[in-house]
Amino acid sequence: MLVKLENKGYAAHREKGMKYRYVPRISRDAAKQSAVERLVDVFFGGSISEAVAGMVDAHNDRLTEAELGEIARVIERARGMKPKGHDR
């Protein structure tokens, strides 16, 4: 598994005596971004709205008001960044 990650550029190893020590080659944020993009593409056919709806529906009973508010703020921030008259 670690060799596969190394071959893909996600990890590197350093030899320390008879052992290898593996270290990440990308940041945690970059790894999260890549994982989310892959999740949306693979399981939701690239549809961000279906992915968000699926996550909210799956965890509806555990979402707090604060978390719902944060989701709403992220959506509003995205709306503010979108050029007027641009549907996608």
Secondary structure, DSSP 8 states (H G I E B T S, - for coil): -HHHHHHTTSEEEEEETTEEEEEESS-HHHHHHHHHHHHHHHHHTT-HHHHHHHHHHHTTTT--HHHHHHHHHHHHHHHHHS-TT---
